[in-house]
Amino acid sequence: MQKFMSNAIAFLLIVGGVTSIAPPAFADGDRAVKVSSDGAKPKSRRFDFTYAARVKQLPVGANVRVWLPVPQSNEDQTIERVDSSLPLNPSMAAEPGFGNKVLYFAAKSPQSGELDFSVTYRVTRSEVLGLITKTGVALSDAQRKQFLAAESKVPIDGKPLDLLAGLNLPKDNPLKLGELLYNKVDEHMRYDKSQPGYGRGDAVWACDSRSGNCTDFHSLFISLSRSQGVPARFEIGFPLPEEPGEGEIGGYHCWASFYVDGHGWVPVDISEADKNPDLKQYYFGNLTENRVTFTVGRDVTLVPKQDGEPLNYFIYPHVEVNGELWPGELVDKRFKFKDI
């Protein structure tokens, strides 16, 4: 079992000549300082992460709009934008729901019918040891309401609550309650992407299928947590292999966290626990440094507003052509990392 290490002070830098992003909306007021119980330093990892894509088979002269998620510095990671290749000068704004940063550009599609773009970030990511550290960050009333509310695929009543029937829920101890819900979701589900419908983060579908990927695991956990009056949030980004080096990254990874008054946010990574049973204890309350967070939340409305419906979650490029969503299979995504 991996030995727990306690968190030191995380950091946020404003670096001249590069882009250092402001904290997302879930960070309340001044930057929180993590106070460890024994003063030991958490593990960290420093790497370059390249987010790139090619939009294909565009009608010549079509109006193309592209939105990209932007990772932000917070108490667990520091982000610097070190390189980019974009068709036009983009705009940068925070979307209104969660404060996620959005890089946006609009263009006419060229004769080639293709648009390429890439952004490279320098990331310093710290291990998160949420059980033995306290952030001291208090939720505002608006934030508490937001992270207790139902979302389109995350209900707070109905079928997911059937999983709690007959259980003695420690409602006066949110930490113990979170652990019970963590174990319940892990027992109920298995990591399996063979059933059509996985990956949408539909808590009701997860109840029925008893399988899925990280979005399905954590949507069910968030549904159960919020139903019991414990704020919970969805976080999504990219995983890195444990061994340092460089290479391609196949796709996103997500996790969740729940809020305990007087303690702060406590992370859970239930799908990783399901894939790695020896680390089940670790992934309740802790996250490895082998990841980068890009965005938070579900049912995301972009800036400027997209023509389509709110996004289920925001991690891949959102592309609209002449006001219509461009098919994902016509957007070749390429993600790379290189340790420094």
C-alpha positions in Angstrom: 0.0 0.0 0.0 1.3 3.4 -0.9 2.3 5.3 2.1 0.4 8.5 2.7 2.3 11.7 2.7 0.9 14.9 3.9 0.3 18.1 2.0 2.6 21.1 2.1 1.6 24.6 1.0 0.4 24.5 -2.6 1.2 27.4 -4.8 -0.1 29.8 -7.4 2.3 31.8 -9.5 1.7 34.7 -11.8 4.5 34.3 -14.4 5.6 37.1 -16.7 5.3 36.2 -20.4 3.1 33.2 -19.9 -0.5 32.6 -19.0 -1.3 31.8 -15.4 -5.0 31.2 -14.9 -7.1 32.5 -12.0 -8.8 30.1 -9.5 -12.1 28.5 -10.5 -15.4 29.5 -9.0 -15.3 26.7 -6.4 -12.3 28.3 -4.6 -13.9 30.8 -2.2 -12.2 34.2 -1.7 -8.5 34.1 -1.0 -6.4 31.1 -2.0 -6.6 28.3 0.7 -3.4 27.0 2.3 -3.3 23.3 3.0 -2.1 22.6 6.5 -0.7 19.1 7.0 -0.9 17.1 10.2 2.8 16.2 10.3 4.5 18.8 8.0 5.7 16.2 5.4 5.8 17.2 1.8 3.5 15.6 -0.8 4.9 14.1 -4.0 4.7 16.3 -7.1 5.3 16.0 -10.8 6.3 18.6 -13.4 5.5 18.1 -17.0 4.5 19.7 -20.3 1.0 18.8 -21.5 0.0 19.4 -25.1 -3.7 19.7 -26.0 -4.2 19.5 -29.8 -6.8 18.6 -32.4 -7.6 18.7 -36.1 -11.1 19.5 -37.3 -11.7 17.6 -40.6 -14.1 17.6 -43.6 -15.2 21.2 -43.1 -17.3 22.7 -45.9 -15.2 25.4 -47.5 -16.2 28.9 -46.2 -18.3 27.6 -43.3 -18.5 29.4 -40.1 -16.6 27.5 -37.5 -16.6 28.1 -33.8 -14.3 26.3 -31.4 -14.2 26.3 -27.6 -11.3 24.7 -25.7 -11.1 24.0 -22.0 -8.2 25.6 -20.2 -6.6 24.2 -17.0 -6.3 26.5 -14.1 -3.9 27.0 -11.3 -5.3 26.0 -7.9 -4.2 24.6 -4.6 -3.2 21.3 -6.3 -1.6 22.4 -9.5 0.2 25.3 -11.1 -0.4 26.0 -14.8 1.7 28.1 -17.3 0.8 28.3 -21.0 4.2 28.0 -22.8 3.2 27.5 -26.4 0.2 27.6 -28.8 -0.7 27.3 -32.4 -4.1 28.7 -33.2 -5.8 29.8 -36.4 -6.7 33.2 -35.0 -6.2 35.2 -31.9 -8.6 33.6 -29.4 -10.5 35.1 -26.6 -10.4 33.9 -23.0 -13.3 34.0 -20.5 -14.7 32.3 -17.6 -18.0 30.5 -18.1 -20.7 31.6 -15.6 -21.6 28.4 -13.9 -18.4 27.0 -12.5 -15.7 29.6 -13.5 -14.0 27.2 -15.9 -11.7 29.1 -18.3 -12.7 28.8 -22.0 -10.4 29.5 -25.0 -12.6 30.5 -28.0 -12.0 31.4 -31.6 -14.2 31.6 -34.7 -13.0 31.2 -38.3 -14.0 30.6 -41.9 -13.1 27.1 -42.9 -10.2 27.1 -45.4 -9.9 25.4 -48.8 -8.2 22.4 -47.2 -11.4 21.8 -45.1 -9.2 21.3 -42.0 -8.4 23.4 -39.0 -5.4 22.5 -36.7 -4.7 23.9 -33.3 -2.6 23.1 -30.2 -1.8 24.5 -26.8 1.0 23.4 -24.5 0.9 23.9 -20.8 3.6 23.5 -18.2 2.1 21.8 -15.2 3.3 21.3 -11.7 0.9 18.9 -10.0 0.9 17.9 -6.3 -0.4 14.8 -4.7 -3.7 15.4 -2.9 -4.0 14.0 0.6 -7.4 15.1 1.6 -7.9 13.1 4.7 -5.0 14.4 6.7 -5.1 18.0 5.5 -7.5 20.9 5.9 -8.0 23.7 3.4 -10.1 25.9 5.7 -12.1 27.0 2.7 -15.7 27.8 3.4 -18.4 27.4 0.8 -20.6 30.4 0.1 -24.4 29.9 0.2 -24.5 30.0 -3.6 -21.7 27.4 -3.9 -23.4 25.1 -1.4 -26.7 25.3 -3.3 -24.9 24.6 -6.6 -23.1 21.5 -5.3 -26.3 20.1 -3.7 -28.5 20.6 -6.8 -29.6 17.9 -9.3 -28.2 18.0 -12.8 -29.6 16.5 -16.0 -27.9 13.2 -15.5 -27.3 13.4 -11.8 -30.6 13.2 -9.9 -30.9 13.6 -6.1 -33.9 11.4 -5.8 -35.3 8.3 -7.5 -33.5 5.1 -8.5 -30.0 5.9 -7.2 -31.4 6.2 -3.6 -32.6 2.6 -3.8 -28.9 1.6 -3.2 -29.2 3.2 0.3 -32.3 1.2 1.4 -31.7 -0.4 4.7 -28.4 1.2 5.4 -27.6 3.0 8.7 -26.4 6.3 7.3 -24.1 8.4 9.6 -25.7 11.7 8.6 -24.0 13.5 11.6 -20.6 12.6 10.2 -20.1 13.6 6.6 -16.6 12.0 6.4 -18.0 8.6 7.5 -21.0 9.1 5.2 -18.7 9.8 2.3 -16.7 6.7 3.0 -19.9 4.6 3.1 -21.1 6.0 -0.2 -17.6 5.4 -1.7 -17.7 1.8 -0.7 -21.3 1.4 -1.9 -20.6 2.7 -5.4 -17.4 0.5 -5.6 -19.4 -2.6 -4.5 -22.3 -1.9 -6.9 -20.2 -1.2 -10.0 -17.3 -2.6 -12.0 -15.1 -0.8 -14.5 -16.3 -2.0 -17.8 -16.8 -0.1 -21.1 -18.5 -2.9 -23.0 -22.1 -1.8 -22.6 -23.5 0.9 -24.9 -24.2 4.0 -23.0 -21.2 4.1 -20.8 -19.3 7.4 -20.4 -22.3 9.7 -20.3 -22.2 10.0 -16.5 -25.8 9.0 -16.2 -26.4 8.0 -12.5 -29.6 6.1 -13.3 -27.9 4.2 -16.2 -25.1 3.4 -13.8 -27.6 1.9 -11.3 -29.1 -0.3 -13.9 -25.9 -1.3 -15.8 -23.7 -1.7 -12.7 -20.8 -0.9 -14.9 -19.2 2.0 -16.8 -16.2 4.3 -16.8 -15.0 7.0 -14.4 -17.9 9.4 -15.4 -20.5 6.8 -14.5 -18.9 5.8 -11.2 -18.6 9.4 -10.0 -21.9 10.6 -11.2 -23.5 7.9 -9.1 -21.4 8.9 -6.1 -22.3 12.6 -6.6 -26.0 11.7 -6.9 -25.9 9.8 -3.6 -23.8 12.4 -1.8 -26.0 15.3 -2.7 -29.2 13.3 -1.9 -27.9 13.2 1.7 -27.2 16.9 1.9 -23.4 16.6 1.3 -22.1 19.0 -1.4 -20.2 17.1 -4.1 -18.5 18.2 -7.3 -17.3 16.6 -10.6 -13.8 17.2 -11.8 -12.3 16.1 -15.1 -8.9 16.3 -16.7 -6.3 13.8 -18.0 -4.3 11.0 -16.5 -0.6 10.4 -16.8 1.1 7.0 -16.6 2.9 6.4 -13.3 6.3 6.0 -14.9 7.9 9.4 -16.0 8.8 10.0 -19.6 6.8 11.2 -22.6 4.1 9.9 -24.8 0.5 10.0 -26.0 -2.5 10.1 -23.6 -5.6 8.2 -24.9 -8.3 10.2 -23.3 -9.8 12.0 -20.2 -10.1 10.9 -16.6 -12.5 12.2 -14.0 -13.0 12.0 -10.2 -15.2 13.6 -7.6 -14.9 15.3 -4.2 -17.3 16.0 -1.4 -17.3 18.8 1.1 -16.9 18.5 4.9 -17.6 21.6 6.9 -14.5 22.7 8.9 -12.3 20.4 6.8 -12.7 21.2 3.1 -13.0 19.2 -0.1 -12.2 15.4 0.1 -11.5 13.7 -3.2 -12.5 10.2 -4.3 -11.4 8.3 -7.3 -13.7 5.2 -7.2 -13.0 3.9 -10.8 -9.3 3.8 -10.1 -10.0 2.0 -6.8 -12.1 -0.5 -8.7 -9.3 -1.1 -11.2 -6.7 -1.2 -8.4 -8.2 -2.9 -5.4 -4.9 -2.7 -3.4 -5.3 1.1 -3.6 -8.9 1.3 -2.6 -8.1 2.7 0.8 -5.8 5.3 -0.7 -8.3 6.6 -3.3 -10.8 7.5 -0.6 -9.5 11.0 0.2 -6.4 11.0 -1.9 -5.3 11.5 -5.4 -1.9 10.8 -7.0 0.1 13.5 -8.7 -0.3 11.7 -12.1 -3.0 13.9 -13.5 -4.0 17.4 -14.5 -7.4 19.0 -13.8 -9.0 20.9 -16.7 -12.6 21.7 -15.7 -15.3 21.3 -13.0 -19.0 20.6 -13.2 -21.8 19.3 -15.5 -24.3 21.0 -17.7 -21.8 23.6 -18.8 -22.7 26.8 -20.7 -19.7 28.2 -22.6 -18.5 31.7 -23.3 -19.5 32.9 -25.7 -22.6 30.8 -25.4 -22.8 27.8 -27.7 -25.7 27.4 -30.1 -26.4 23.9 -28.8 -27.5 22.6 -25.4 -25.3 22.9 -22.2 -22.4 20.4 -22.3 -22.7 17.3 -20.3 -19.1 17.9 -19.3 -16.3 20.0 -20.9 -13.0 18.3 -21.7 -12.8 17.8 -25.4 -12.9 20.6 -28.1 -16.5 21.8 -28.7 -16.9 22.6 -32.3 -19.9 24.1 -34.1 -20.2 24.6 -37.8 -22.8 26.9 -39.2 -24.6 26.7 -35.9 -24.6 22.9 -35.7 -22.5 20.6 -33.5 -19.7 19.1 -35.5 -19.4 15.3 -35.1 -16.8 14.1 -32.6 -15.5 11.6 -35.1 -14.4 14.4 -37.4 -12.3 16.0 -34.6 -9.0 14.2 -34.3 -7.8 14.8 -30.7 -4.1 14.5 -29.7 -2.9 14.7 -26.2 0.8 14.4 -25.2 2.9 14.7 -22.1 6.6 15.1 -21.4 8.1 15.0 -17.9 10.6 17.8 -17.1 
